[in-house]
């Protein structure tokens, strides 16, 4: 009886951890919206942005957005190294955001007269960047608080 209770409790802990990791994987997958960063490259072709800003900001966002898909899948499946991959991906994502914001503020010091003073572009620094930083922070917090995956004991 105690053996069955112990196996059930261990399986319950494993089940909770799997659920925790799957929610974290969904939070990572949400960041695929950063693929839309290709609009910076489009803005470059239309003359809205200078190449010194548009290329690093656009390419960085696209790469982080594309990388979110396999990272989320790895975390969802529970690979032992997936948490390290999530931390590296999050640090790179936050670095890309800080780099883009810094470049934008250096290249366009007068916020109201630059491209980010007009309607669709103003949503990037006021909505998209804070949302992305918050999502990266939540993911890092969840990965830090997660316990190591312990396979439930199987008796055959």
Secondary structure by P-SEA (a helix, b strand, c coil): caaaaaaaaaaaaaaaaaaaaaaaaaaaaacccccccaaaaaaaaacccccccaaaaaaaaaaaaaaaaaaaaaaaacccaaaaaaaaaaaaaaaaaaaaaaaaaaaccccccccccccccccccccaaaaaaaaaaaaaaaaaaccccccccccc
